[in-house]
């Protein structure tokens, strides 16, 4: 049995982990119990939804008779009937209130004459009854959190009070405010507040200046205590330094310690962000860079560079709209500082988001700006910025479906990263090259060879191995090696879950649905597309969604769900960017199918020819072949077998060039039937 308390405060990565365990744990008797306030649904509206093995239980208020029964079990005959009635009435069905009120009555029978109105007031009243030193112990302990360590508490306690610390902790346990707990540090003792609200009440009673001082002292203790393992506690250290600064600047903006606190806090947040990015957790990295930026509020180059780092990791972490907001703020600050190079860099880092969000911004604009940036950064000797500019150019080619020139640009970027010894950036370029091989005109065997090369190049990178096995599954499916392909995709999905790679999991249909399509499994393709659309819409990834709506319409047409085809084509059209060739072709393709089906074959043919003309502007061989196959089916249904054979022959040649073995076999059978 795994119990996770108060998960409304959990980081997204922990929530992902819990869902992963619930979904993937097999062959064992396992109960995962999570407690949360309704606030959880504000950040995870679908928590537990759609899972056959999940149940949500809302804890309602206890009825008065059950409160009375609870009180009787806890108190026996020690309370008068008047006291019982007063506690039950005041609790309003909150069992914690009953428990804490009984504890206060056991400490002081007179307390029942003036029952606090809320649980927070009750807990504050209990703390008010503590002696001065015990009260300070509880308050100091609350700074570390619900679980706290004795050595940390000693560091936060005055020299005069430290000798009595053990006795105070014993009395606090007898008062049922804290319990022993497991220590994170060898040779230390740990304790736990009996309820998080007790900790909250103790923390809330501290003045801001006192909180600031205690957070700073706790950070000092943690750095010393975890000296050999400080990387493990980097995020906790960053939090306490950040809180110390924010609290102190609020009450004493002229305090001389602020500058040093800010520097320590920013440094810790940047280190935490770097660690998160390295392990593939870009959401945590983006959040840490954003928090560091909020500490560096002054208009400086250092503040600007933090924004640029947030942009660098942000694509897989947040929505295009939020990225554009960061980019605009960074560009405004760069303009204020008169730093044209960094202003251009901020534009480059948000290029993909700008193409996703703004229909007035074209891929030609993106490529022009990227090329200007590349020329400037090369002249300035700014290799890292040049790398980012090259990726911006690659982004423009990506949206246009020009995968061969994209691959060439990415090879140049990978060489820069390799010269710099920057493995993460080189891996970014290499994984993007896999996409260029898959979607472009490269043969499937060459794509499989690239997978082998990259597996050998990055044997110790879990993120890169996950991306490679994903594309390996795609290429194997093209080559007709279905069993191997499905094993590879299953391995990829497990590794993506393990890594918390939400971006890949959200957009999984670009792998799973296209493989199902190659294998002729339309129902699986439909279910996978629907899943990705739901997830990507929630994440604000409109550009990817527009492409999937077009694919959804085509798949729906194959199973005769024509009303839904109309809706999918409409949504694809509304969300498509004029320069996104895939989206522009796919919604027309879907619209063509339903138009021809409903009695206007000429208009249907015209729309499909328009879609083919658009996709032919790219080098996406497989989509070009699929569109011609659809045209052949339409022409055959209208009695024009000669034209159908010609379209299908073109499709067959394209399938052979790409080495899509299942599609080659279907096209050959269809041609034989037509002959």
C-alpha positions as CSV (number, residue, x, y, z in Angstrom):
1,X,0.0,0.0,0.0
2,X,1.4,3.4,-1.1
3,X,0.0,6.5,0.6
4,X,0.6,10.0,-0.8
5,X,-0.7,12.8,1.3
6,X,-1.8,16.3,0.2
7,X,-1.0,15.7,-3.5
8,X,-2.7,19.1,-4.3
9,X,0.8,20.5,-3.4
10,X,2.7,17.9,-5.6
11,X,4.9,18.9,-8.5
12,X,3.7,17.8,-11.9
13,X,6.4,15.2,-12.1
14,X,5.3,13.5,-8.9
15,X,1.7,13.4,-10.2
16,X,3.0,11.9,-13.4
17,X,4.9,9.2,-11.4
18,X,1.8,8.3,-9.4
19,X,-0.3,7.8,-12.5
20,X,2.6,5.8,-14.1
21,X,2.7,3.5,-11.1
22,X,-1.1,3.0,-11.2
23,X,-1.1,2.3,-14.9
24,X,2.0,0.1,-15.3
25,X,2.3,-1.9,-12.0
26,X,1.4,-5.5,-12.9
27,X,1.6,-8.8,-11.2
28,X,1.3,-7.5,-7.6
29,X,-1.4,-6.6,-5.1
30,X,-1.0,-2.8,-4.9
31,X,-3.2,-0.1,-3.5
32,X,-2.2,3.5,-4.2
33,X,-4.1,5.9,-1.9
34,X,-3.8,9.6,-2.5
35,X,-5.4,12.3,-0.3
36,X,-5.9,15.8,-1.7
37,X,-8.0,18.9,-1.4
38,X,-10.4,19.7,-4.3
39,X,-7.6,22.2,-5.4
40,X,-6.0,19.2,-7.2
41,X,-8.7,19.4,-9.9
42,X,-7.6,22.9,-10.7
43,X,-4.3,21.6,-12.0
44,X,-5.3,18.0,-13.0
45,X,-8.9,18.2,-14.0
46,X,-8.8,14.6,-15.3
47,X,-7.1,13.1,-12.2
48,X,-8.1,9.4,-12.2
49,X,-10.5,9.9,-15.1
50,X,-10.8,7.2,-17.7
51,X,-8.9,4.6,-15.5
52,X,-10.7,1.4,-15.0
53,X,-8.7,0.7,-11.8
54,X,-9.3,4.1,-10.1
55,X,-11.9,5.3,-7.7
56,X,-12.5,8.8,-6.3
57,X,-14.1,9.2,-2.9
58,X,-15.3,12.6,-1.7
59,X,-15.0,12.8,2.1
60,X,-18.2,14.6,3.2
61,X,-18.7,16.1,6.7
62,X,-19.4,13.6,9.4
63,X,-23.0,13.6,10.6
64,X,-23.5,14.8,14.1
65,X,-24.2,11.3,15.4
66,X,-20.9,10.0,14.0
67,X,-19.1,13.0,15.5
68,X,-20.6,12.1,18.8
69,X,-19.5,8.5,18.4
70,X,-16.0,9.5,17.4
71,X,-15.8,11.7,20.5
72,X,-17.0,8.9,22.7
73,X,-14.4,6.5,21.3
74,X,-11.6,9.1,21.9
75,X,-12.7,10.6,25.2
76,X,-14.7,7.8,27.0
77,X,-16.4,9.3,30.0
78,X,-14.0,12.2,30.6
79,X,-16.2,14.9,29.2
80,X,-19.5,16.2,30.5
81,X,-22.6,16.1,28.3
82,X,-22.4,19.9,27.9
83,X,-18.8,19.7,26.7
84,X,-19.7,16.9,24.2
85,X,-22.5,18.9,22.7
86,X,-20.4,22.0,22.4
87,X,-17.5,20.1,20.7
88,X,-19.9,18.3,18.3
89,X,-21.7,21.4,17.3
90,X,-18.5,23.4,16.8
91,X,-16.8,20.7,14.8
92,X,-19.5,20.9,12.0
93,X,-18.5,17.4,10.9
94,X,-14.7,17.9,10.8
95,X,-13.1,14.9,12.6
96,X,-9.7,16.8,12.9
97,X,-11.6,19.5,14.9
98,X,-13.0,16.9,17.2
99,X,-9.6,15.3,17.8
100,X,-7.8,18.7,18.4
101,X,-10.6,20.1,20.6
102,X,-10.4,17.0,22.8
103,X,-6.6,17.4,23.0
104,X,-7.0,21.0,24.1
105,X,-9.7,20.1,26.7
106,X,-7.3,17.4,28.1
107,X,-4.7,20.2,28.5
108,X,-7.1,22.7,30.0
109,X,-10.7,21.9,30.9
110,X,-11.6,25.6,30.9
111,X,-10.8,25.7,27.1
112,X,-14.3,24.3,26.4
113,X,-16.0,27.5,27.6
114,X,-14.9,29.4,24.5
115,X,-14.7,27.0,21.5
116,X,-12.8,28.4,18.5
117,X,-15.0,28.7,15.3
118,X,-12.6,27.2,12.8
119,X,-9.9,24.4,12.8
120,X,-7.3,27.0,12.1
121,X,-8.4,29.1,15.1
122,X,-8.4,25.9,17.2
123,X,-4.9,24.9,16.2
124,X,-3.7,28.5,16.8
125,X,-5.3,28.3,20.3
126,X,-3.6,25.1,21.1
127,X,-0.2,26.6,20.1
128,X,-0.9,29.6,22.2
129,X,-1.1,27.4,25.3
130,X,2.4,26.2,24.8
131,X,5.2,27.5,26.9
132,X,7.5,30.1,25.3
133,X,10.4,27.8,24.5
134,X,8.1,25.0,23.2
135,X,6.3,27.4,21.1
136,X,9.5,28.6,19.5
137,X,10.6,25.0,18.9
138,X,7.3,24.3,17.0
139,X,7.6,27.5,15.0
140,X,11.2,26.8,14.1
141,X,10.4,23.2,13.1
142,X,7.6,24.4,10.8
143,X,10.1,26.2,8.5
144,X,11.6,22.9,7.4
145,X,8.2,21.4,6.6
146,X,5.8,18.8,7.9
147,X,8.8,16.5,8.5
148,X,11.8,18.1,10.3
149,X,15.2,17.0,11.6
150,X,16.5,17.4,15.1
151,X,19.9,18.7,13.9
152,X,18.2,21.3,11.7
153,X,16.1,22.3,14.7
154,X,19.2,22.7,16.8
155,X,20.7,25.0,14.2
156,X,17.5,27.1,14.3
157,X,17.4,27.3,18.1
158,X,19.3,29.7,20.2
159,X,22.3,28.6,22.2
160,X,20.5,29.1,25.5
161,X,17.5,27.0,24.5
162,X,19.4,24.2,22.8
163,X,20.1,22.0,25.9
164,X,16.4,21.7,26.6
165,X,15.5,20.7,23.0
166,X,15.1,17.0,23.7
167,X,12.8,17.6,26.6
168,X,10.6,20.0,24.6
169,X,10.3,17.5,21.8
170,X,9.2,14.8,24.3
171,X,6.5,17.1,25.6
172,X,5.3,18.0,22.1
173,X,4.9,14.3,21.4
174,X,2.9,13.8,24.6
175,X,0.7,16.7,23.6
176,X,0.1,14.8,20.3
177,X,1.4,17.7,18.1
178,X,4.3,15.7,16.6
179,X,5.4,12.1,16.1
180,X,8.7,10.4,15.4
181,X,9.5,9.9,11.7
182,X,12.3,8.5,9.5
183,X,15.3,10.6,9.1
184,X,16.8,11.4,5.7
185,X,20.3,11.7,7.3
186,X,22.3,9.1,9.0
187,X,22.8,9.6,12.7
188,X,20.0,12.2,12.9
189,X,16.4,12.0,14.3
190,X,13.3,13.2,12.5
191,X,9.8,14.2,13.6
192,X,6.6,14.8,11.8
193,X,3.7,17.2,12.6
194,X,0.6,15.1,13.3
195,X,-1.3,17.1,10.7
196,X,-0.1,19.5,8.0
197,X,-2.5,22.1,9.4
198,X,-0.6,22.1,12.7
199,X,2.5,22.9,10.8
200,X,0.7,25.6,8.8
201,X,-0.7,27.2,12.0
202,X,2.8,27.2,13.6
203,X,4.4,28.7,10.4
204,X,1.6,31.3,10.0
205,X,2.3,32.6,13.6
206,X,5.8,33.6,12.7
207,X,6.5,37.2,11.7
208,X,7.9,37.6,8.2
209,X,11.3,38.8,9.4
210,X,11.6,35.7,11.7
211,X,10.6,33.4,8.8
212,X,13.2,35.0,6.5
213,X,15.9,34.5,9.1
214,X,14.9,30.9,9.8
215,X,14.7,30.0,6.1
216,X,18.2,31.4,5.6
217,X,19.6,29.5,8.6
218,X,17.9,26.3,7.4
219,X,19.6,26.7,4.0
220,X,22.9,27.1,5.8
221,X,22.3,24.0,7.8
222,X,21.3,22.0,4.7
223,X,24.3,23.0,2.7
224,X,26.6,21.9,5.6
225,X,24.6,18.7,6.5
226,X,24.3,17.5,2.9
227,X,27.7,18.7,1.7
228,X,28.5,15.5,-0.1
229,X,25.0,15.1,-1.5
230,X,24.0,18.7,-2.0
231,X,22.9,18.0,-5.6
232,X,20.1,15.8,-4.2
233,X,18.7,18.7,-2.2
234,X,19.3,21.5,-4.7
235,X,15.6,22.3,-5.2
236,X,14.9,22.3,-1.5
237,X,17.9,24.6,-0.9
238,X,16.7,26.9,-3.7
239,X,13.2,27.0,-2.2
240,X,14.5,28.1,1.3
241,X,16.9,30.7,-0.1
242,X,14.1,32.0,-2.4
243,X,11.7,32.3,0.6
244,X,14.3,34.0,2.7
245,X,14.8,36.7,0.1
246,X,11.2,37.2,-0.8
247,X,10.1,37.5,2.9
248,X,13.0,39.8,3.8
249,X,12.6,42.1,0.8
250,X,8.9,42.5,1.7
251,X,9.6,43.8,5.3
252,X,13.1,45.2,5.0
253,X,13.9,46.3,1.4
254,X,17.0,48.2,2.5
255,X,18.5,45.2,4.4
256,X,22.2,44.8,3.5
257,X,21.8,41.0,3.4
258,X,19.4,41.0,0.4
259,X,22.0,41.2,-2.4
260,X,23.8,38.1,-1.1
261,X,20.6,36.2,-0.5
262,X,19.4,37.0,-4.0
263,X,22.6,35.8,-5.5
264,X,22.5,32.5,-3.5
265,X,18.8,32.0,-4.4
266,X,19.3,32.6,-8.1
267,X,22.4,30.4,-8.2
268,X,20.6,27.5,-6.5
269,X,17.5,27.9,-8.8
270,X,19.7,27.9,-11.9
271,X,21.6,24.8,-10.6
272,X,18.3,23.0,-9.9
273,X,17.0,24.0,-13.4
274,X,20.1,22.6,-15.0
275,X,19.7,19.3,-13.2
276,X,16.1,19.1,-14.1
277,X,16.8,19.7,-17.8
278,X,19.6,17.1,-17.8
279,X,17.3,14.4,-16.5
280,X,14.6,15.4,-19.1
281,X,12.2,17.2,-16.7
282,X,11.9,20.5,-18.7
283,X,8.7,21.5,-16.8
284,X,10.6,21.7,-13.5
285,X,13.6,23.4,-15.4
286,X,11.3,26.0,-16.9
287,X,9.6,26.7,-13.5
288,X,13.0,27.1,-11.8
289,X,14.3,29.5,-14.4
290,X,11.1,31.5,-14.2
291,X,11.4,31.7,-10.4
292,X,15.0,32.8,-10.7
293,X,13.9,35.5,-13.2
294,X,11.3,36.8,-10.6
295,X,14.2,37.2,-8.1
296,X,16.3,39.1,-10.7
297,X,13.7,41.8,-11.2
298,X,16.2,44.6,-12.0
299,X,16.8,45.3,-15.7
300,X,20.2,43.6,-16.1
301,X,21.9,41.3,-18.5
302,X,21.8,38.6,-15.8
303,X,18.0,38.8,-15.6
304,X,17.8,38.7,-19.4
305,X,20.0,35.6,-19.6
306,X,17.7,33.8,-17.2
307,X,14.7,34.6,-19.5
308,X,16.7,33.2,-22.4
309,X,17.4,30.0,-20.5
310,X,13.7,29.7,-19.7
311,X,12.9,30.0,-23.4
312,X,15.6,27.4,-24.2
313,X,13.9,24.7,-22.2
314,X,10.3,25.9,-22.5
315,X,9.1,24.2,-25.6
316,X,8.5,20.8,-24.0
317,X,7.4,22.4,-20.7
318,X,4.6,24.9,-21.4
319,X,2.2,26.3,-24.0
320,X,3.3,28.4,-27.0
321,X,1.3,31.4,-25.6
322,X,3.3,31.4,-22.4
323,X,6.6,31.0,-24.3
324,X,5.7,34.0,-26.4
325,X,4.9,36.0,-23.3
326,X,8.4,35.2,-21.9
327,X,9.9,36.1,-25.3
328,X,8.2,39.4,-25.5
329,X,9.4,40.3,-22.0
330,X,12.9,39.3,-22.8
331,X,12.9,41.3,-26.1
332,X,11.6,44.4,-24.3
333,X,14.3,44.1,-21.6
334,X,17.0,43.6,-24.3
335,X,15.7,46.7,-26.2
336,X,15.8,48.6,-22.9
337,X,19.4,47.5,-22.4
338,X,20.3,48.2,-26.0
339,X,21.4,44.6,-26.6
340,X,20.4,43.8,-30.1
341,X,22.1,40.4,-30.1
342,X,20.1,39.1,-27.1
343,X,16.9,40.7,-28.5
344,X,17.4,38.7,-31.6
345,X,18.2,35.6,-29.6
346,X,15.0,35.9,-27.7
347,X,13.1,36.0,-31.0
348,X,14.9,33.0,-32.3
349,X,14.2,30.9,-29.2
350,X,10.5,31.4,-29.5
351,X,10.3,30.9,-33.3
352,X,8.3,27.6,-33.1
353,X,5.8,29.1,-30.6
354,X,5.4,32.2,-32.9
355,X,4.6,29.9,-35.9
356,X,2.1,28.0,-33.8
357,X,0.4,31.0,-32.4
358,X,0.4,33.8,-35.0
359,X,-1.1,33.2,-38.4
360,X,0.4,36.5,-39.7
361,X,3.9,35.2,-39.1
362,X,5.1,33.0,-42.0
363,X,7.7,30.3,-42.3
364,X,9.5,32.6,-44.8
365,X,9.6,35.2,-42.0
366,X,11.0,32.6,-39.6
367,X,13.6,31.4,-42.0
368,X,14.7,35.0,-42.8
369,X,15.0,35.9,-39.2
370,X,16.8,32.7,-38.4
371,X,19.3,33.2,-41.2
372,X,19.9,36.8,-40.2
373,X,20.5,35.6,-36.6
374,X,22.8,32.8,-37.8
375,X,24.9,35.2,-39.8
376,X,25.2,37.7,-36.9
377,X,26.0,35.1,-34.3
378,X,28.6,33.4,-36.5
379,X,30.3,36.8,-37.0
380,X,30.2,37.5,-33.2
381,X,31.6,34.1,-32.5
382,X,28.6,33.2,-30.3
383,X,28.4,29.5,-30.9
384,X,25.5,28.7,-28.6
385,X,23.4,31.4,-30.1
386,X,24.4,30.2,-33.6
387,X,23.2,26.7,-32.6
388,X,19.8,28.1,-31.5
389,X,19.5,30.2,-34.8
390,X,20.1,27.0,-36.8
391,X,17.4,25.2,-34.9
392,X,15.1,28.1,-35.7
393,X,15.8,27.7,-39.4
394,X,15.2,24.0,-39.0
395,X,11.8,24.8,-37.4
396,X,10.8,26.8,-40.5
397,X,11.7,23.9,-42.8
398,X,9.8,21.6,-40.4
399,X,6.6,23.5,-40.8
400,X,7.0,23.6,-44.6
401,X,7.7,19.9,-44.8
402,X,11.1,20.4,-46.3
403,X,12.9,17.7,-44.4
404,X,16.0,17.3,-46.5
405,X,17.3,20.9,-46.0
406,X,16.2,20.6,-42.3
407,X,18.4,17.6,-41.9
408,X,21.4,19.5,-43.4
409,X,20.9,22.5,-41.0
410,X,20.6,20.1,-38.1
411,X,23.8,18.3,-39.0
412,X,25.6,21.7,-38.9
413,X,24.0,22.4,-35.5
414,X,25.1,19.0,-34.2
415,X,28.7,19.7,-35.3
416,X,28.7,23.0,-33.3
417,X,27.4,21.3,-30.2
418,X,30.0,18.5,-30.6
419,X,32.8,21.1,-30.9
420,X,31.5,22.7,-27.7
421,X,31.3,19.4,-25.9
422,X,27.6,20.0,-25.3
423,X,26.0,16.6,-25.3
424,X,22.4,17.8,-24.6
425,X,22.4,20.1,-27.5
426,X,23.9,17.6,-29.8
427,X,21.3,15.1,-28.7
428,X,18.5,17.7,-29.5
429,X,19.9,18.0,-33.1
430,X,20.3,14.3,-33.5
431,X,16.7,13.4,-32.3
432,X,15.3,16.1,-34.7
433,X,17.2,14.5,-37.5
434,X,15.3,11.3,-36.9
435,X,12.1,13.1,-37.6
436,X,13.6,14.5,-40.8
437,X,14.4,11.0,-42.0
438,X,11.0,9.6,-41.1
439,X,8.8,12.3,-42.6
440,X,11.0,13.2,-45.5
441,X,12.1,11.3,-48.6
442,X,14.8,9.2,-47.0
443,X,14.5,5.4,-47.3
444,X,13.3,3.5,-44.3
445,X,16.5,1.4,-44.2
446,X,18.6,4.6,-44.0
447,X,16.4,5.8,-41.1
448,X,16.9,2.4,-39.3
449,X,20.7,2.8,-39.9
450,X,20.6,6.2,-38.3
451,X,18.8,4.8,-35.3
452,X,21.6,2.2,-34.9
453,X,24.2,4.9,-35.1
454,X,22.5,7.1,-32.5
455,X,21.9,4.2,-30.1
456,X,25.7,3.5,-30.2
457,X,26.5,7.3,-30.0
458,X,24.4,7.9,-26.9
459,X,24.4,4.6,-24.9
460,X,24.1,6.3,-21.5
461,X,21.4,8.8,-22.3
462,X,17.9,7.5,-21.3
463,X,16.2,10.5,-23.1
464,X,18.1,9.9,-26.3
465,X,17.6,6.1,-26.2
466,X,13.9,6.6,-25.7
467,X,13.6,8.9,-28.8
468,X,15.7,6.5,-30.9
469,X,13.6,3.5,-30.0
470,X,10.4,5.5,-30.9
471,X,11.7,6.1,-34.5
472,X,13.1,2.6,-34.7
473,X,9.5,1.4,-34.2
474,X,8.3,3.7,-37.0
475,X,10.9,2.5,-39.5
476,X,10.4,-1.1,-38.6
477,X,6.7,-0.7,-39.3
478,X,7.5,0.8,-42.7
479,X,9.6,-2.1,-43.5
480,X,6.8,-4.5,-42.6
481,X,8.5,-5.9,-39.5
482,X,5.4,-5.5,-37.5
483,X,6.2,-7.6,-34.4
484,X,9.5,-5.8,-33.9
485,X,7.9,-2.5,-34.5
486,X,5.2,-3.1,-31.8
487,X,7.9,-4.2,-29.3
488,X,9.9,-1.1,-29.9
489,X,6.8,1.2,-29.5
490,X,5.9,-0.6,-26.3
491,X,9.4,0.0,-25.0
492,X,9.3,3.6,-26.1
493,X,6.0,4.3,-24.3
494,X,7.4,2.7,-21.1
495,X,10.5,4.8,-21.2
496,X,8.6,8.0,-22.0
497,X,6.4,7.3,-18.9
498,X,9.5,6.6,-16.8
499,X,11.1,9.9,-18.0
500,X,8.0,11.9,-17.5
501,X,8.2,12.9,-21.2
502,X,4.7,14.4,-21.4
503,X,5.3,16.1,-24.7
504,X,6.0,12.9,-26.5
505,X,3.2,11.0,-24.7
506,X,0.7,13.8,-25.5
507,X,1.7,13.7,-29.2
508,X,2.0,9.9,-29.4
509,X,-0.5,9.6,-32.3
510,X,2.2,10.9,-34.7
511,X,3.8,7.6,-33.9
512,X,1.1,5.2,-32.9
513,X,-1.6,6.3,-35.3
514,X,0.7,6.5,-38.4
515,X,2.0,3.0,-37.6
516,X,-1.6,1.7,-37.3
517,X,-2.4,3.5,-40.6
518,X,0.6,1.7,-42.3
519,X,-0.7,-1.6,-41.0
520,X,-4.3,-0.9,-42.1
521,X,-5.7,-0.7,-38.5
522,X,-8.0,2.3,-38.8
523,X,-9.8,1.8,-35.4
524,X,-6.5,2.0,-33.5
525,X,-5.5,5.0,-35.5
526,X,-8.7,6.7,-34.6
527,X,-8.5,6.0,-30.9
528,X,-4.8,7.2,-30.8
529,X,-5.6,10.4,-32.6
530,X,-8.5,11.2,-30.3
531,X,-6.3,10.7,-27.3
532,X,-3.6,13.0,-28.6
533,X,-6.0,15.7,-29.6
534,X,-7.5,15.7,-26.1
535,X,-4.1,16.0,-24.5
536,X,-2.6,18.5,-26.9
537,X,-5.6,20.8,-26.7
538,X,-5.2,20.8,-22.9
539,X,-1.6,21.7,-23.4
540,X,-2.3,24.5,-25.8
541,X,-0.4,22.9,-28.7
542,X,-2.7,24.2,-31.5
543,X,-0.3,23.6,-34.4
544,X,0.0,19.9,-33.7
545,X,-3.8,19.6,-33.1
546,X,-4.7,21.1,-36.5
547,X,-2.7,18.3,-38.2
548,X,-4.3,15.6,-36.1
549,X,-7.8,16.9,-36.9
550,X,-7.1,16.5,-40.6
551,X,-5.8,12.9,-40.0
552,X,-8.8,12.2,-37.9
553,X,-11.2,13.3,-40.7
554,X,-9.4,11.0,-43.2
555,X,-9.6,8.0,-40.8
556,X,-13.3,8.7,-40.0
557,X,-14.1,8.7,-43.7
558,X,-12.6,5.2,-44.0
559,X,-15.2,3.9,-41.4
560,X,-18.1,5.9,-42.8
561,X,-18.6,8.3,-40.0
562,X,-19.3,11.2,-42.3
563,X,-20.9,13.8,-40.0
564,X,-17.8,13.5,-37.8
565,X,-15.6,13.9,-40.9
566,X,-17.2,17.3,-41.6
567,X,-16.5,18.4,-38.0
568,X,-12.9,17.2,-38.0
569,X,-12.2,18.9,-41.3
570,X,-13.7,22.2,-40.0
571,X,-11.6,22.1,-36.9
572,X,-8.5,21.4,-38.8
573,X,-9.2,24.3,-41.2
574,X,-9.9,26.7,-38.4
575,X,-6.7,25.9,-36.5
576,X,-4.3,25.5,-39.4
577,X,-1.5,27.9,-40.2
578,X,-1.3,28.9,-43.9
579,X,2.3,27.7,-44.1
580,X,1.7,24.4,-42.3
581,X,1.6,22.2,-45.4
582,X,0.5,19.1,-43.6
583,X,-2.5,20.7,-41.9
584,X,-3.5,22.6,-45.0
585,X,-3.4,19.4,-47.1
586,X,-5.0,17.1,-44.6
587,X,-8.1,19.1,-43.9
588,X,-8.7,19.6,-47.6
589,X,-8.2,15.8,-48.1
590,X,-10.8,15.0,-45.4
591,X,-13.2,17.6,-46.9
592,X,-12.7,16.1,-50.3
593,X,-13.7,12.7,-49.2
594,X,-17.0,13.8,-47.6
595,X,-17.8,16.1,-50.5
596,X,-17.5,13.3,-53.0
597,X,-19.4,10.9,-50.8
598,X,-22.3,13.3,-50.5
599,X,-22.8,13.6,-54.2
600,X,-20.4,16.2,-55.6
601,X,-17.6,14.1,-57.2
602,X,-16.1,16.9,-59.2
603,X,-15.8,19.2,-56.2
604,X,-14.4,16.3,-54.2
605,X,-11.8,15.6,-56.9
606,X,-10.9,19.3,-57.1
607,X,-10.3,19.5,-53.3
608,X,-8.2,16.3,-53.3
609,X,-6.1,17.6,-56.2
610,X,-5.6,20.8,-54.3
611,X,-4.5,18.8,-51.2
612,X,-2.0,16.8,-53.4
613,X,-0.6,20.0,-54.9
614,X,0.0,21.4,-51.4
615,X,1.7,18.2,-50.1
616,X,3.8,18.0,-53.2
617,X,5.4,21.3,-52.2
618,X,7.0,19.3,-49.4
619,X,9.2,16.2,-49.6
620,X,6.9,14.1,-47.5
621,X,6.9,11.0,-49.7
622,X,4.6,8.9,-47.6
623,X,1.8,11.5,-47.4
624,X,2.2,12.2,-51.1
625,X,1.7,8.5,-51.8
626,X,-1.2,8.2,-49.4
627,X,-3.0,11.1,-51.0
628,X,-2.6,9.6,-54.4
629,X,-4.0,6.3,-53.1
630,X,-7.0,8.2,-51.8
631,X,-7.4,9.8,-55.2
632,X,-7.3,6.4,-56.9
633,X,-10.0,5.1,-54.7
634,X,-12.2,8.1,-55.4
635,X,-11.7,7.8,-59.2
636,X,-12.4,4.1,-59.2
637,X,-15.6,4.7,-57.2
638,X,-16.6,7.1,-60.0
639,X,-15.9,4.6,-62.8
640,X,-12.7,6.2,-64.1
641,X,-10.4,3.1,-63.8
642,X,-7.8,4.4,-66.2
643,X,-7.1,7.5,-64.1
644,X,-7.3,5.5,-60.9
645,X,-4.6,3.1,-62.3
646,X,-2.4,6.2,-63.1
647,X,-2.8,7.7,-59.6
648,X,-2.2,4.3,-58.0
649,X,1.0,3.7,-60.1
650,X,2.4,7.1,-58.9
651,X,1.6,6.1,-55.3
652,X,3.3,2.8,-55.7
653,X,6.5,4.4,-57.0
654,X,6.5,6.7,-54.0
655,X,5.9,3.9,-51.6
656,X,8.8,2.0,-53.1
657,X,11.1,5.0,-52.9
658,X,10.2,5.3,-49.2
659,X,10.3,1.5,-48.6
660,X,6.8,1.3,-47.1
661,X,6.4,-2.4,-47.5
662,X,2.8,-2.9,-46.3
663,X,1.6,-0.1,-48.5
664,X,3.6,-1.4,-51.5
665,X,1.8,-4.8,-51.2
666,X,-1.7,-3.2,-51.0
667,X,-1.0,-0.9,-54.0
668,X,0.3,-3.9,-56.1
669,X,-2.8,-5.9,-55.2
670,X,-5.1,-3.0,-56.1
671,X,-3.3,-2.4,-59.4
672,X,-3.7,-6.0,-60.3
673,X,-7.4,-5.9,-59.5
674,X,-7.8,-2.8,-61.6
675,X,-5.9,-4.4,-64.5
